[in-house]
Amino acid sequence: MINLLSYFYLDTFTWSGGNTSLEAISCNLPTIVTCPGEFMRGRHTDSFLKLLGMTYTIAKNEHDYIEIDIKLGLDPDWRKSIVERMSQNHHRLFDDKNCVTALEAFYQEVVKTSLLLSS
């Protein structure tokens, strides 16, 4: 996978990575730089990084995005520390059961409502 050959991953503007970002995170490399957009489609990676507790590479704007990119490229110790912290926090993202539990509760409510309406 190309992610294993990279130092970091640059998320696209306006249409954030979904599966692509999850694959990059699961490889432990690279760290991901993102700048959340206005709409949900531009905020996936931002949410993944927040779940991981890794907000260091979430840019506030395009200038900040470039500054983070430069720092990751020129400061291997900082980049390595982010990769290590991200790896240690994988469980926060990949083992999180909150969305599964919420979806289960939703389905149970739909079935319950459907049964009440059909009686």
C-alpha positions as CSV (number, residue, x, y, z in Angstrom):
1,M,0.0,0.0,0.0
2,I,1.3,3.4,-0.9
3,N,0.6,4.7,2.6
4,L,3.4,2.6,4.0
5,L,5.8,4.4,1.7
6,S,4.7,7.9,2.7
7,Y,5.8,10.2,5.5
8,F,2.3,11.8,5.8
9,Y,-1.1,12.0,4.0
10,L,-2.6,15.2,2.8
11,D,-6.4,15.1,2.9
12,T,-8.2,17.0,0.1
13,F,-10.1,20.2,0.6
14,T,-13.9,20.2,0.3
15,W,-14.2,16.4,0.0
16,S,-12.5,14.7,2.8
17,G,-11.2,11.1,2.8
18,G,-13.4,8.5,4.3
19,N,-12.1,5.0,3.6
20,T,-8.8,6.4,2.3
21,S,-8.2,8.2,5.6
22,L,-9.2,5.1,7.6
23,E,-6.7,3.0,5.6
24,A,-4.0,5.6,6.2
25,I,-4.7,5.6,9.9
26,S,-4.7,1.8,10.1
27,C,-1.2,1.8,8.6
28,N,0.2,3.9,11.4
29,L,1.8,5.9,8.7
30,P,1.3,8.5,7.6
31,T,0.0,11.1,9.9
32,I,-2.9,13.0,8.2
33,V,-3.1,16.7,7.6
34,T,-6.7,17.9,7.0
35,C,-8.6,21.2,6.9
36,P,-12.3,20.6,7.6
37,G,-14.8,22.0,5.2
38,E,-18.1,23.6,5.6
39,F,-20.1,20.4,4.8
40,M,-20.0,16.9,6.2
41,R,-18.2,15.6,3.1
42,G,-15.3,17.8,4.1
43,R,-15.2,16.8,7.7
44,H,-14.7,13.0,7.8
45,T,-11.0,13.0,8.5
46,D,-11.4,15.8,11.0
47,S,-13.8,13.6,13.0
48,F,-11.5,10.6,12.8
49,L,-8.5,12.6,14.1
50,K,-10.6,14.0,16.9
51,L,-11.7,10.5,17.9
52,L,-8.1,9.6,18.0
53,G,-7.3,12.7,20.2
54,M,-4.9,13.8,17.4
55,T,-5.8,17.4,16.6
56,Y,-2.2,18.5,15.9
57,T,-2.6,18.1,12.2
58,I,-6.1,19.6,11.8
59,A,-5.6,23.0,10.1
60,K,-7.7,26.0,10.7
61,N,-7.2,27.3,7.2
62,E,-5.1,26.8,4.0
63,H,-2.1,28.7,5.4
64,D,-2.2,26.6,8.6
65,Y,-2.5,23.4,6.4
66,I,0.7,24.4,4.5
67,E,2.6,25.2,7.7
68,I,1.7,21.8,9.2
69,D,2.8,20.1,6.0
70,I,6.2,21.9,6.1
71,K,6.7,21.1,9.8
72,L,5.9,17.4,9.2
73,G,8.4,17.4,6.3
74,L,11.2,19.1,8.1
75,D,10.8,17.8,11.7
76,P,11.1,14.0,11.7
77,D,11.0,13.9,15.5
78,W,7.6,15.7,15.7
79,R,6.3,13.5,12.8
80,K,7.4,10.3,14.7
81,S,5.8,11.4,17.9
82,I,2.5,12.0,16.1
83,V,2.6,8.6,14.4
84,E,3.3,6.9,17.8
85,R,0.5,8.7,19.6
86,M,-1.9,8.0,16.7
87,S,-1.0,4.3,16.8
88,Q,-1.5,4.1,20.6
89,N,-5.0,5.6,20.2
90,H,-6.3,3.3,17.4
91,H,-8.7,1.7,19.8
92,R,-10.6,5.0,20.2
93,L,-11.5,4.9,16.5
94,F,-11.6,1.2,15.5
95,D,-13.0,-0.2,18.7
96,D,-15.6,2.5,19.4
97,K,-19.0,0.8,19.8
98,N,-21.1,4.0,20.3
99,C,-22.3,4.2,16.7
100,V,-23.1,0.5,16.7
101,T,-25.2,0.8,19.9
102,A,-26.9,3.9,18.6
103,L,-27.8,2.2,15.3
104,E,-29.1,-0.8,17.2
105,A,-31.3,1.4,19.4
106,F,-32.6,3.2,16.2
107,Y,-33.6,-0.1,14.6
108,Q,-35.3,-1.3,17.8
109,E,-37.3,1.9,17.9
110,V,-38.3,1.5,14.2
111,V,-39.5,-2.0,14.8
112,K,-41.4,-1.1,17.9
113,T,-43.1,1.8,16.1
114,S,-43.9,-0.3,13.1
115,L,-45.5,-3.0,15.4
116,L,-47.5,-0.3,17.2
117,L,-48.8,1.2,13.9
118,S,-49.7,-2.2,12.5
119,S,-51.8,-3.3,15.6
